[in-house]
Amino acid sequence: MIMEQRLTDEERLTLKTGAFGAVLLVSNADPGMVGVFRESFAASGALADASGVVKEALTTGPLPRLPRDSELEIESVVLPALTGAVRILREKAPTDVETYRSVVLTAADRAARAHNGVAPAEAAVMDRIRGALAESA
């Protein structure tokens, strides 16, 4: 029997950084004020649909502080957080690993599709997000 362990505040923040950061990466890939608003709104539904440990992590505690200066800077924080989040869940709540991956990819995909479809830059970011989520597999 697999026992789920409670996540620490730091671990919950890692999950949040990855999930919210993935949406930010997609939004920044094809910028525009109206687009960013639509993308954020579309993604929020997917994040709210999470369950179990993932829902608790994404809906409690402070929001992550994400860099905003450059895409490379954001990626340098977000992609390792995604990989770390999967590692944390694999150790503490293995039944929620796929939930986290699915929630993050759904949120990022909804963000990408929310404004004029998926731009090539958004598709490239989605590939990097998928890679980070699969890296610790």
N, CA, C and O atoms as CSV, one atom per row, in Angstrom:
chain,resi,resn,atom,element,x,y,z
A,1,MET,N,N,0.845,-1.183,0.000
A,1,MET,CA,C,0.000,0.000,0.000
A,1,MET,C,C,0.892,1.249,0.000
A,1,MET,O,O,1.837,1.342,0.783
A,2,ILE,N,N,0.592,2.177,-0.859
A,2,ILE,CA,C,1.363,3.415,-0.951
A,2,ILE,C,C,0.726,4.449,-0.035
A,2,ILE,O,O,-0.464,4.748,-0.142
A,3,MET,N,N,1.530,4.982,0.858
A,3,MET,CA,C,1.041,6.016,1.770
A,3,MET,C,C,1.419,7.384,1.212
A,3,MET,O,O,2.571,7.622,0.849
A,4,GLU,N,N,0.450,8.265,1.149
A,4,GLU,CA,C,0.735,9.624,0.733
A,4,GLU,C,C,1.221,10.415,1.931
A,4,GLU,O,O,0.670,10.308,3.027
A,5,GLN,N,N,2.257,11.209,1.715
A,5,GLN,CA,C,2.814,12.055,2.763
A,5,GLN,C,C,2.421,13.501,2.494
A,5,GLN,O,O,2.299,13.924,1.344
A,6,ARG,N,N,2.232,14.231,3.545
A,6,ARG,CA,C,1.885,15.650,3.427
A,6,ARG,C,C,3.069,16.426,2.840
A,6,ARG,O,O,4.224,16.172,3.179
A,7,LEU,N,N,2.755,17.376,1.953
A,7,LEU,CA,C,3.800,18.200,1.349
A,7,LEU,C,C,4.169,19.344,2.280
A,7,LEU,O,O,3.321,19.886,2.988
A,8,THR,N,N,5.438,19.700,2.269
A,8,THR,CA,C,5.886,20.873,3.024
A,8,THR,C,C,5.478,22.137,2.267
A,8,THR,O,O,5.082,22.070,1.103
A,9,ASP,N,N,5.577,23.274,2.927
A,9,ASP,CA,C,5.279,24.550,2.263
A,9,ASP,C,C,6.180,24.749,1.046
A,9,ASP,O,O,5.730,25.214,-0.002
A,10,GLU,N,N,7.434,24.400,1.193
A,10,GLU,CA,C,8.390,24.553,0.091
A,10,GLU,C,C,8.029,23.639,-1.086
A,10,GLU,O,O,8.133,24.042,-2.245
A,11,GLU,N,N,7.611,22.429,-0.785
A,11,GLU,CA,C,7.226,21.500,-1.857
A,11,GLU,C,C,5.958,21.984,-2.571
A,11,GLU,O,O,5.863,21.899,-3.796
A,12,ARG,N,N,4.991,22.488,-1.806
A,12,ARG,CA,C,3.779,23.044,-2.425
A,12,ARG,C,C,4.136,24.228,-3.328
A,12,ARG,O,O,3.567,24.393,-4.407
A,13,LEU,N,N,5.074,25.037,-2.877
A,13,LEU,CA,C,5.503,26.186,-3.681
A,13,LEU,C,C,6.188,25.718,-4.974
A,13,LEU,O,O,6.040,26.358,-6.015
A,14,THR,N,N,6.916,24.636,-4.917
A,14,THR,CA,C,7.541,24.083,-6.126
A,14,THR,C,C,6.472,23.661,-7.124
A,14,THR,O,O,6.592,23.951,-8.314
A,15,LEU,N,N,5.425,22.979,-6.656
A,15,LEU,CA,C,4.338,22.578,-7.544
A,15,LEU,C,C,3.657,23.797,-8.156
A,15,LEU,O,O,3.361,23.820,-9.350
A,16,LYS,N,N,3.413,24.804,-7.330
A,16,LYS,CA,C,2.779,26.039,-7.816
A,16,LYS,C,C,3.660,26.764,-8.817
A,16,LYS,O,O,3.182,27.226,-9.853
A,17,THR,N,N,4.947,26.862,-8.508
A,17,THR,CA,C,5.879,27.549,-9.408
A,17,THR,C,C,5.857,26.892,-10.776
A,17,THR,O,O,5.820,27.577,-11.799
A,18,GLY,N,N,5.882,25.573,-10.798
A,18,GLY,CA,C,5.829,24.864,-12.073
A,18,GLY,C,C,4.532,25.089,-12.821
A,18,GLY,O,O,4.547,25.402,-14.011
A,19,ALA,N,N,3.414,24.933,-12.137
A,19,ALA,CA,C,2.104,25.036,-12.795
A,19,ALA,C,C,1.802,26.455,-13.262
A,19,ALA,O,O,1.463,26.673,-14.425
A,20,PHE,N,N,1.924,27.418,-12.353
A,20,PHE,CA,C,1.630,28.806,-12.722
A,20,PHE,C,C,2.681,29.320,-13.709
A,20,PHE,O,O,2.369,30.089,-14.618
A,21,GLY,N,N,3.911,28.892,-13.521
A,21,GLY,CA,C,4.983,29.312,-14.413
A,21,GLY,C,C,4.816,28.779,-15.820
A,21,GLY,O,O,5.171,29.459,-16.783
A,22,ALA,N,N,4.277,27.560,-15.961
A,22,ALA,CA,C,4.040,26.999,-17.291
A,22,ALA,C,C,3.055,27.875,-18.063
A,22,ALA,O,O,3.240,28.132,-19.252
A,23,VAL,N,N,2.017,28.325,-17.379
A,23,VAL,CA,C,1.031,29.217,-18.021
A,23,VAL,C,C,1.686,30.542,-18.401
A,23,VAL,O,O,1.441,31.072,-19.484
A,24,LEU,N,N,2.515,31.074,-17.512
A,24,LEU,CA,C,3.221,32.323,-17.807
A,24,LEU,C,C,4.133,32.165,-19.022
A,24,LEU,O,O,4.192,33.055,-19.871
A,25,LEU,N,N,4.839,31.048,-19.111
A,25,LEU,CA,C,5.715,30.811,-20.262
A,25,LEU,C,C,4.923,30.812,-21.567
A,25,LEU,O,O,5.341,31.415,-22.555
A,26,VAL,N,N,3.786,30.136,-21.562
A,26,VAL,CA,C,2.960,30.081,-22.771
A,26,VAL,C,C,2.432,31.472,-23.107
A,26,VAL,O,O,2.456,31.886,-24.266
A,27,SER,N,N,1.958,32.184,-22.102
A,27,SER,CA,C,1.432,33.537,-22.334
A,27,SER,C,C,2.498,34.470,-22.884
A,27,SER,O,O,2.216,35.289,-23.758
A,28,ASN,N,N,3.707,34.353,-22.383
A,28,ASN,CA,C,4.798,35.219,-22.844
A,28,ASN,C,C,5.308,34.841,-24.228
A,28,ASN,O,O,5.935,35.656,-24.903
A,29,ALA,N,N,5.044,33.620,-24.650
A,29,ALA,CA,C,5.535,33.172,-25.950
A,29,ALA,C,C,4.857,33.912,-27.099
A,29,ALA,O,O,5.447,34.089,-28.165
A,30,ASP,N,N,3.622,34.341,-26.879
A,30,ASP,CA,C,2.885,35.088,-27.900
A,30,ASP,C,C,2.204,36.257,-27.202
A,30,ASP,O,O,1.001,36.214,-26.947
A,31,PRO,N,N,2.976,37.314,-26.889
A,31,PRO,CA,C,2.481,38.392,-26.038
A,31,PRO,C,C,1.376,39.240,-26.662
A,31,PRO,O,O,1.160,39.245,-27.873
A,32,GLY,N,N,0.698,39.949,-25.784
A,32,GLY,CA,C,-0.383,40.862,-26.138
A,32,GLY,C,C,-1.304,40.966,-24.932
A,32,GLY,O,O,-1.654,39.949,-24.333
A,33,MET,N,N,-1.698,42.172,-24.569
A,33,MET,CA,C,-2.485,42.369,-23.334
A,33,MET,C,C,-3.793,41.589,-23.331
A,33,MET,O,O,-4.102,40.919,-22.346
A,34,VAL,N,N,-4.562,41.660,-24.402
A,34,VAL,CA,C,-5.833,40.941,-24.446
A,34,VAL,C,C,-5.577,39.449,-24.402
A,34,VAL,O,O,-6.282,38.708,-23.718
A,35,GLY,N,N,-4.569,39.013,-25.132
A,35,GLY,CA,C,-4.229,37.597,-25.159
A,35,GLY,C,C,-3.830,37.079,-23.799
A,35,GLY,O,O,-4.260,35.996,-23.402
A,36,VAL,N,N,-3.017,37.828,-23.074
A,36,VAL,CA,C,-2.559,37.400,-21.747
A,36,VAL,C,C,-3.743,37.230,-20.812
A,36,VAL,O,O,-3.793,36.264,-20.052
A,37,PHE,N,N,-4.701,38.156,-20.854
A,37,PHE,CA,C,-5.883,38.062,-20.003
A,37,PHE,C,C,-6.691,36.819,-20.359
A,37,PHE,O,O,-7.057,36.046,-19.473
A,38,ARG,N,N,-6.971,36.619,-21.635
A,38,ARG,CA,C,-7.741,35.443,-22.070
A,38,ARG,C,C,-7.022,34.154,-21.703
A,38,ARG,O,O,-7.641,33.197,-21.238
A,39,GLU,N,N,-5.708,34.138,-21.917
A,39,GLU,CA,C,-4.923,32.938,-21.644
A,39,GLU,C,C,-4.935,32.601,-20.160
A,39,GLU,O,O,-5.112,31.440,-19.790
A,40,SER,N,N,-4.750,33.590,-19.321
A,40,SER,CA,C,-4.750,33.365,-17.876
A,40,SER,C,C,-6.103,32.858,-17.401
A,40,SER,O,O,-6.178,31.943,-16.580
A,41,PHE,N,N,-7.169,33.452,-17.918
A,41,PHE,CA,C,-8.512,33.045,-17.536
A,41,PHE,C,C,-8.779,31.603,-17.978
A,41,PHE,O,O,-9.319,30.805,-17.211
A,42,ALA,N,N,-8.405,31.279,-19.199
A,42,ALA,CA,C,-8.623,29.927,-19.718
A,42,ALA,C,C,-7.857,28.894,-18.901
A,42,ALA,O,O,-8.380,27.819,-18.608
A,43,ALA,N,N,-6.640,29.210,-18.537
A,43,ALA,CA,C,-5.799,28.279,-17.781
A,43,ALA,C,C,-6.291,28.096,-16.360
A,43,ALA,O,O,-6.146,27.013,-15.793
A,44,SER,N,N,-6.869,29.130,-15.774
A,44,SER,CA,C,-7.277,29.048,-14.370
A,44,SER,C,C,-8.295,27.941,-14.140
A,44,SER,O,O,-8.300,27.322,-13.076
A,45,GLY,N,N,-9.145,27.685,-15.105
A,45,GLY,CA,C,-10.124,26.606,-14.973
A,45,GLY,C,C,-9.456,25.251,-14.841
A,45,GLY,O,O,-9.878,24.422,-14.034
A,46,ALA,N,N,-8.418,25.022,-15.626
A,46,ALA,CA,C,-7.707,23.737,-15.552
A,46,ALA,C,C,-7.015,23.583,-14.208
A,46,ALA,O,O,-7.029,22.499,-13.624
A,47,LEU,N,N,-6.411,24.653,-13.713
A,47,LEU,CA,C,-5.733,24.581,-12.415
A,47,LEU,C,C,-6.746,24.338,-11.297
A,47,LEU,O,O,-6.457,23.626,-10.335
A,48,ALA,N,N,-7.921,24.924,-11.426
A,48,ALA,CA,C,-8.965,24.747,-10.409
A,48,ALA,C,C,-9.546,23.337,-10.436
A,48,ALA,O,O,-10.111,22.886,-9.440
A,49,ASP,N,N,-9.417,22.642,-11.551
A,49,ASP,CA,C,-9.966,21.285,-11.676
A,49,ASP,C,C,-9.074,20.211,-11.062
A,49,ASP,O,O,-9.425,19.032,-11.090
A,50,ALA,N,N,-7.952,20.590,-10.521
A,50,ALA,CA,C,-7.031,19.616,-9.919
A,50,ALA,C,C,-7.716,18.900,-8.754
A,50,ALA,O,O,-8.728,19.363,-8.228
A,51,SER,N,N,-7.147,17.775,-8.368
A,51,SER,CA,C,-7.704,17.035,-7.233
A,51,SER,C,C,-6.570,16.551,-6.331
A,51,SER,O,O,-5.397,16.612,-6.699
A,52,GLY,N,N,-6.936,16.076,-5.161
A,52,GLY,CA,C,-5.987,15.481,-4.235
A,52,GLY,C,C,-4.908,16.429,-3.771
A,52,GLY,O,O,-5.151,17.613,-3.537
A,53,VAL,N,N,-3.711,15.888,-3.643
A,53,VAL,CA,C,-2.556,16.645,-3.178
A,53,VAL,C,C,-2.261,17.810,-4.121
A,53,VAL,O,O,-1.847,18.882,-3.680
A,54,VAL,N,N,-2.474,17.597,-5.411
A,54,VAL,CA,C,-2.202,18.647,-6.400
A,54,VAL,C,C,-3.129,19.835,-6.169
A,54,VAL,O,O,-2.684,20.983,-6.191
A,55,LYS,N,N,-4.398,19.572,-5.952
A,55,LYS,CA,C,-5.345,20.672,-5.689
A,55,LYS,C,C,-4.944,21.430,-4.428
A,55,LYS,O,O,-4.950,22.661,-4.409
A,56,GLU,N,N,-4.597,20.696,-3.383
A,56,GLU,CA,C,-4.183,21.350,-2.141
A,56,GLU,C,C,-2.965,22.247,-2.377
A,56,GLU,O,O,-2.914,23.379,-1.896
A,57,ALA,N,N,-1.999,21.732,-3.115
A,57,ALA,CA,C,-0.774,22.497,-3.373
A,57,ALA,C,C,-1.057,23.756,-4.186
A,57,ALA,O,O,-0.483,24.811,-3.917
A,58,LEU,N,N,-1.939,23.650,-5.176
A,58,LEU,CA,C,-2.189,24.780,-6.071
A,58,LEU,C,C,-3.150,25.812,-5.494
A,58,LEU,O,O,-3.225,26.934,-5.994
A,59,THR,N,N,-3.883,25.444,-4.448
A,59,THR,CA,C,-4.904,26.367,-3.930
A,59,THR,C,C,-4.632,26.870,-2.519
A,59,THR,O,O,-5.441,27.621,-1.974
A,60,THR,N,N,-3.521,26.477,-1.919
A,60,THR,CA,C,-3.204,26.960,-0.577
A,60,THR,C,C,-1.862,27.679,-0.580
A,60,THR,O,O,-1.014,27.440,-1.440
A,61,GLY,N,N,-1.691,28.543,0.375
A,61,GLY,CA,C,-0.413,29.238,0.528
A,61,GLY,C,C,-0.230,30.364,-0.469
A,61,GLY,O,O,-1.118,30.662,-1.267
A,62,PRO,N,N,0.937,30.983,-0.409
A,62,PRO,CA,C,1.202,32.150,-1.267
A,62,PRO,C,C,1.418,31.759,-2.723
A,62,PRO,O,O,1.757,30.620,-3.043
A,63,LEU,N,N,1.211,32.743,-3.593
A,63,LEU,CA,C,1.515,32.536,-5.006
A,63,LEU,C,C,3.027,32.568,-5.194
A,63,LEU,O,O,3.739,33.228,-4.437
A,64,PRO,N,N,3.512,31.856,-6.201
A,64,PRO,CA,C,4.962,31.883,-6.428
A,64,PRO,C,C,5.411,33.234,-6.972
A,64,PRO,O,O,4.655,33.927,-7.654
A,65,ARG,N,N,6.633,33.591,-6.666
A,65,ARG,CA,C,7.234,34.802,-7.237
A,65,ARG,C,C,8.032,34.367,-8.459
A,65,ARG,O,O,9.080,33.731,-8.354
A,66,LEU,N,N,7.509,34.726,-9.602
A,66,LEU,CA,C,8.137,34.313,-10.849
A,66,LEU,C,C,8.857,35.492,-11.482
A,66,LEU,O,O,8.364,36.619,-11.438
A,67,PRO,N,N,10.024,35.238,-12.073
A,67,PRO,CA,C,10.723,36.316,-12.768
A,67,PRO,C,C,9.894,36.766,-13.965
A,67,PRO,O,O,9.083,36.002,-14.487
A,68,ARG,N,N,10.095,37.980,-14.389
A,68,ARG,CA,C,9.321,38.504,-15.520
A,68,ARG,C,C,10.210,39.196,-16.553
A,68,ARG,O,O,9.715,39.740,-17.539
A,69,ASP,N,N,11.522,39.172,-16.323
A,69,ASP,CA,C,12.413,39.951,-17.182
A,69,ASP,C,C,12.627,39.348,-18.561
A,69,ASP,O,O,12.639,40.070,-19.558
A,70,SER,N,N,12.796,38.042,-18.630
A,70,SER,CA,C,13.048,37.429,-19.925
A,70,SER,C,C,12.534,35.994,-19.922
A,70,SER,O,O,12.402,35.359,-18.876
A,71,GLU,N,N,12.250,35.508,-21.118
A,71,GLU,CA,C,11.773,34.132,-21.250
A,71,GLU,C,C,12.806,33.148,-20.705
A,71,GLU,O,O,12.452,32.172,-20.045
A,72,LEU,N,N,14.084,33.409,-20.983
A,72,LEU,CA,C,15.134,32.506,-20.484
A,72,LEU,C,C,15.178,32.479,-18.957
A,72,LEU,O,O,15.370,31.423,-18.353
A,73,GLU,N,N,15.001,33.632,-18.347
A,73,GLU,CA,C,14.995,33.696,-16.888
A,73,GLU,C,C,13.788,32.948,-16.317
A,73,GLU,O,O,13.909,32.220,-15.332
A,74,ILE,N,N,12.634,33.132,-16.940
A,74,ILE,CA,C,11.434,32.432,-16.481
A,74,ILE,C,C,11.636,30.922,-16.644
A,74,ILE,O,O,11.358,30.155,-15.723
A,75,GLU,N,N,12.116,30.502,-17.803
A,75,GLU,CA,C,12.347,29.074,-18.037
A,75,GLU,C,C,13.338,28.491,-17.040
A,75,GLU,O,O,13.190,27.348,-16.608
A,76,SER,N,N,14.347,29.275,-16.675
A,76,SER,CA,C,15.374,28.760,-15.754
A,76,SER,C,C,14.806,28.483,-14.363
A,76,SER,O,O,15.412,27.752,-13.580
A,77,VAL,N,N,13.656,29.057,-14.055
A,77,VAL,CA,C,12.980,28.806,-12.782
A,77,VAL,C,C,11.882,27.757,-12.956
A,77,VAL,O,O,11.761,26.832,-12.152
A,78,VAL,N,N,11.088,27.911,-14.012
A,78,VAL,CA,C,9.883,27.098,-14.175
A,78,VAL,C,C,10.187,25.659,-14.582
A,78,VAL,O,O,9.639,24.727,-13.993
A,79,LEU,N,N,11.039,25.462,-15.565
A,79,LEU,CA,C,11.281,24.090,-16.034
A,79,LEU,C,C,11.873,23.200,-14.935
A,79,LEU,O,O,11.425,22.064,-14.779
A,80,PRO,N,N,12.867,23.676,-14.165
A,80,PRO,CA,C,13.336,22.848,-13.046
A,80,PRO,C,C,12.247,22.629,-11.981
A,80,PRO,O,O,12.214,21.578,-11.340
A,81,ALA,N,N,11.363,23.612,-11.792
A,81,ALA,CA,C,10.267,23.436,-10.826
A,81,ALA,C,C,9.319,22.336,-11.290
A,81,ALA,O,O,8.835,21.553,-10.472
A,82,LEU,N,N,9.048,22.268,-12.587
A,82,LEU,CA,C,8.188,21.207,-13.113
A,82,LEU,C,C,8.807,19.837,-12.876
A,82,LEU,O,O,8.136,18.911,-12.420
A,83,THR,N,N,10.085,19.719,-13.187
A,83,THR,CA,C,10.786,18.452,-12.967
A,83,THR,C,C,10.826,18.111,-11.479
A,83,THR,O,O,10.608,16.962,-11.095
A,84,GLY,N,N,11.104,19.103,-10.650
A,84,GLY,CA,C,11.133,18.899,-9.206
A,84,GLY,C,C,9.779,18.513,-8.650
A,84,GLY,O,O,9.689,17.672,-7.755
A,85,ALA,N,N,8.727,19.117,-9.170
A,85,ALA,CA,C,7.371,18.800,-8.710
A,85,ALA,C,C,7.035,17.336,-8.977
A,85,ALA,O,O,6.468,16.656,-8.121
A,86,VAL,N,N,7.384,16.860,-10.158
A,86,VAL,CA,C,7.128,15.447,-10.477
A,86,VAL,C,C,7.919,14.546,-9.536
A,86,VAL,O,O,7.405,13.534,-9.061
A,87,ARG,N,N,9.167,14.913,-9.269
A,87,ARG,CA,C,10.002,14.141,-8.345
A,87,ARG,C,C,9.385,14.113,-6.936
A,87,ARG,O,O,9.330,13.062,-6.297
A,88,ILE,N,N,8.930,15.265,-6.468
A,88,ILE,CA,C,8.310,15.370,-5.148
A,88,ILE,C,C,7.072,14.489,-5.085
A,88,ILE,O,O,6.893,13.733,-4.130
A,89,LEU,N,N,6.227,14.581,-6.088
A,89,LEU,CA,C,4.998,13.793,-6.090
A,89,LEU,C,C,5.292,12.303,-6.199
A,89,LEU,O,O,4.630,11.486,-5.559
A,90,ARG,N,N,6.273,11.954,-7.000
A,90,ARG,CA,C,6.629,10.535,-7.128
A,90,ARG,C,C,7.020,9.968,-5.763
A,90,ARG,O,O,6.721,8.816,-5.450
A,91,GLU,N,N,7.694,10.793,-4.955
A,91,GLU,CA,C,8.138,10.346,-3.631
A,91,GLU,C,C,7.011,10.374,-2.598
A,91,GLU,O,O,6.869,9.444,-1.805
A,92,LYS,N,N,6.216,11.434,-2.610
A,92,LYS,CA,C,5.245,11.642,-1.526
A,92,LYS,C,C,3.799,11.308,-1.874
A,92,LYS,O,O,3.015,10.970,-0.987
A,93,ALA,N,N,3.440,11.395,-3.135
A,93,ALA,CA,C,2.058,11.140,-3.545
A,93,ALA,C,C,2.052,10.572,-4.965
A,93,ALA,O,O,1.570,11.221,-5.893
A,94,PRO,N,N,2.589,9.361,-5.132
A,94,PRO,CA,C,2.766,8.803,-6.475
A,94,PRO,C,C,1.487,8.717,-7.307
A,94,PRO,O,O,1.537,8.774,-8.535
A,95,THR,N,N,0.365,8.582,-6.648
A,95,THR,CA,C,-0.882,8.497,-7.408
A,95,THR,C,C,-1.277,9.843,-8.013
A,95,THR,O,O,-2.171,9.896,-8.857
A,96,ASP,N,N,-0.631,10.923,-7.598
A,96,ASP,CA,C,-0.955,12.252,-8.102
A,96,ASP,C,C,0.012,12.770,-9.166
A,96,ASP,O,O,-0.152,13.891,-9.648
A,97,VAL,N,N,1.005,11.983,-9.536
A,97,VAL,CA,C,1.968,12.435,-10.552
A,97,VAL,C,C,1.259,12.728,-11.865
A,97,VAL,O,O,1.444,13.798,-12.444
A,98,GLU,N,N,0.457,11.796,-12.333
A,98,GLU,CA,C,-0.232,11.999,-13.614
A,98,GLU,C,C,-1.254,13.122,-13.530
A,98,GLU,O,O,-1.490,13.824,-14.513
A,99,THR,N,N,-1.866,13.297,-12.356
A,99,THR,CA,C,-2.794,14.413,-12.172
A,99,THR,C,C,-2.062,15.726,-12.381
A,99,THR,O,O,-2.553,16.607,-13.086
A,100,TYR,N,N,-0.886,15.865,-11.771
A,100,TYR,CA,C,-0.113,17.098,-11.909
A,100,TYR,C,C,0.269,17.331,-13.367
A,100,TYR,O,O,0.068,18.424,-13.898
A,101,ARG,N,N,0.811,16.319,-14.003
A,101,ARG,CA,C,1.195,16.466,-15.409
A,101,ARG,C,C,-0.002,16.897,-16.253
A,101,ARG,O,O,0.099,17.815,-17.066
A,102,SER,N,N,-1.116,16.235,-16.054
A,102,SER,CA,C,-2.312,16.530,-16.831
A,102,SER,C,C,-2.826,17.943,-16.579
A,102,SER,O,O,-3.185,18.650,-17.521
A,103,VAL,N,N,-2.863,18.354,-15.323
A,103,VAL,CA,C,-3.343,19.699,-14.984
A,103,VAL,C,C,-2.440,20.760,-15.610
A,103,VAL,O,O,-2.932,21.721,-16.203
A,104,VAL,N,N,-1.137,20.595,-15.484
A,104,VAL,CA,C,-0.199,21.578,-16.042
A,104,VAL,C,C,-0.324,21.640,-17.563
A,104,VAL,O,O,-0.396,22.727,-18.136
A,105,LEU,N,N,-0.349,20.482,-18.215
A,105,LEU,CA,C,-0.434,20.477,-19.677
A,105,LEU,C,C,-1.775,21.011,-20.170
A,105,LEU,O,O,-1.832,21.703,-21.186
A,106,THR,N,N,-2.839,20.699,-19.463
A,106,THR,CA,C,-4.158,21.218,-19.848
A,106,THR,C,C,-4.207,22.726,-19.682
A,106,THR,O,O,-4.702,23.432,-20.559
A,107,ALA,N,N,-3.694,23.227,-18.558
A,107,ALA,CA,C,-3.681,24.678,-18.330
A,107,ALA,C,C,-2.849,25.382,-19.393
A,107,ALA,O,O,-3.276,26.396,-19.944
A,108,ALA,N,N,-1.670,24.856,-19.683
A,108,ALA,CA,C,-0.797,25.474,-20.690
A,108,ALA,C,C,-1.444,25.411,-22.069
A,108,ALA,O,O,-1.373,26.374,-22.832
A,109,ASP,N,N,-2.071,24.289,-22.392
A,109,ASP,CA,C,-2.734,24.143,-23.683
A,109,ASP,C,C,-3.915,25.107,-23.805
A,109,ASP,O,O,-4.103,25.730,-24.851
A,110,ARG,N,N,-4.707,25.231,-22.745
A,110,ARG,CA,C,-5.832,26.174,-22.774
A,110,ARG,C,C,-5.336,27.604,-22.936
A,110,ARG,O,O,-5.943,28.403,-23.649
A,111,ALA,N,N,-4.237,27.918,-22.275
A,111,ALA,CA,C,-3.662,29.251,-22.425
A,111,ALA,C,C,-3.216,29.480,-23.867
A,111,ALA,O,O,-3.449,30.548,-24.434
A,112,ALA,N,N,-2.578,28.481,-24.450
A,112,ALA,CA,C,-2.086,28.619,-25.825
A,112,ALA,C,C,-3.235,28.783,-26.818
A,112,ALA,O,O,-3.114,29.544,-27.778
A,113,ARG,N,N,-4.325,28.092,-26.604
A,113,ARG,CA,C,-5.451,28.120,-27.552
A,113,ARG,C,C,-6.408,29.296,-27.331
A,113,ARG,O,O,-7.272,29.554,-28.169
A,114,ALA,N,N,-6.262,29.994,-26.233
A,114,ALA,CA,C,-7.242,31.015,-25.850
A,114,ALA,C,C,-7.245,32.252,-26.747
A,114,ALA,O,O,-8.251,32.958,-26.811
A,115,HIS,N,N,-6.168,32.520,-27.421
A,115,HIS,CA,C,-6.080,33.746,-28.226
A,115,HIS,C,C,-5.499,33.413,-29.593
A,115,HIS,O,O,-4.292,33.215,-29.727
A,116,ASN,N,N,-6.341,33.354,-30.586
A,116,ASN,CA,C,-5.919,33.119,-31.979
A,116,ASN,C,C,-5.242,31.777,-32.208
A,116,ASN,O,O,-4.400,31.680,-33.100
A,117,GLY,N,N,-5.565,30.754,-31.459
A,117,GLY,CA,C,-4.974,29.439,-31.672
A,117,GLY,C,C,-3.544,29.352,-31.162
A,117,GLY,O,O,-3.034,30.291,-30.551
A,118,VAL,N,N,-2.910,28.230,-31.416
A,118,VAL,CA,C,-1.564,27.984,-30.900
A,118,VAL,C,C,-0.526,28.504,-31.893
A,118,VAL,O,O,-0.414,28.009,-33.015
A,119,ALA,N,N,0.217,29.496,-31.464
A,119,ALA,CA,C,1.285,30.056,-32.296
A,119,ALA,C,C,2.492,29.126,-32.246
A,119,ALA,O,O,2.638,28.367,-31.288
A,120,PRO,N,N,3.360,29.167,-33.253
A,120,PRO,CA,C,4.553,28.312,-33.243
A,120,PRO,C,C,5.406,28.488,-31.979
A,120,PRO,O,O,5.935,27.511,-31.449
A,121,ALA,N,N,5.539,29.708,-31.505
A,121,ALA,CA,C,6.333,29.941,-30.287
A,121,ALA,C,C,5.683,29.272,-29.082
A,121,ALA,O,O,6.376,28.746,-28.211
A,122,GLU,N,N,4.349,29.290,-29.031
A,122,GLU,CA,C,3.643,28.626,-27.926
A,122,GLU,C,C,3.818,27.117,-28.015
A,122,GLU,O,O,4.007,26.455,-26.994
A,123,ALA,N,N,3.756,26.570,-29.216
A,123,ALA,CA,C,3.950,25.126,-29.407
A,123,ALA,C,C,5.348,24.711,-28.939
A,123,ALA,O,O,5.515,23.662,-28.317
A,124,ALA,N,N,6.339,25.535,-29.242
A,124,ALA,CA,C,7.714,25.239,-28.811
A,124,ALA,C,C,7.824,25.246,-27.291
A,124,ALA,O,O,8.494,24.391,-26.713
A,125,VAL,N,N,7.167,26.209,-26.640
A,125,VAL,CA,C,7.174,26.267,-25.175
A,125,VAL,C,C,6.471,25.034,-24.607
A,125,VAL,O,O,6.935,24.440,-23.634
A,126,MET,N,N,5.354,24.657,-25.220
A,126,MET,CA,C,4.634,23.455,-24.759
A,126,MET,C,C,5.540,22.223,-24.824
A,126,MET,O,O,5.505,21.377,-23.930
A,127,ASP,N,N,6.339,22.122,-25.867
A,127,ASP,CA,C,7.275,20.992,-25.983
A,127,ASP,C,C,8.284,20.994,-24.830
A,127,ASP,O,O,8.603,19.940,-24.280
A,128,ARG,N,N,8.783,22.177,-24.469
A,128,ARG,CA,C,9.744,22.259,-23.364
A,128,ARG,C,C,9.079,21.922,-22.033
A,128,ARG,O,O,9.697,21.313,-21.160
A,129,ILE,N,N,7.822,22.319,-21.884
A,129,ILE,CA,C,7.073,21.979,-20.664
A,129,ILE,C,C,6.877,20.469,-20.586
A,129,ILE,O,O,7.105,19.868,-19.536
A,130,ARG,N,N,6.457,19.854,-21.686
A,130,ARG,CA,C,6.295,18.388,-21.718
A,130,ARG,C,C,7.612,17.688,-21.371
A,130,ARG,O,O,7.634,16.713,-20.620
A,131,GLY,N,N,8.691,18.198,-21.926
A,131,GLY,CA,C,9.999,17.609,-21.642
A,131,GLY,C,C,10.363,17.691,-20.170
A,131,GLY,O,O,10.878,16.728,-19.603
A,132,ALA,N,N,10.099,18.834,-19.547
A,132,ALA,CA,C,10.407,19.002,-18.121
A,132,ALA,C,C,9.554,18.079,-17.272
A,132,ALA,O,O,10.031,17.534,-16.277
A,133,LEU,N,N,8.303,17.899,-17.651
A,133,LEU,CA,C,7.408,17.017,-16.885
A,133,LEU,C,C,7.787,15.553,-17.051
A,133,LEU,O,O,7.530,14.743,-16.161
A,134,ALA,N,N,8.395,15.208,-18.176
A,134,ALA,CA,C,8.773,13.826,-18.441
A,134,ALA,C,C,10.195,13.513,-17.990
A,134,ALA,O,O,10.563,12.346,-17.859
A,135,GLU,N,N,10.996,14.553,-17.751
A,135,GLU,CA,C,12.415,14.391,-17.453
A,135,GLU,C,C,12.691,13.464,-16.280
A,135,GLU,O,O,13.653,12.697,-16.304
A,136,SER,N,N,11.859,13.532,-15.265
A,136,SER,CA,C,12.120,12.710,-14.080
A,136,SER,C,C,11.380,11.388,-14.140
A,136,SER,O,O,11.283,10.678,-13.139
A,137,ALA,N,N,10.850,11.052,-15.327
A,137,ALA,CA,C,10.095,9.796,-15.479
A,137,ALA,C,C,10.997,8.588,-15.396
A,137,ALA,O,O,10.524,7.456,-15.505
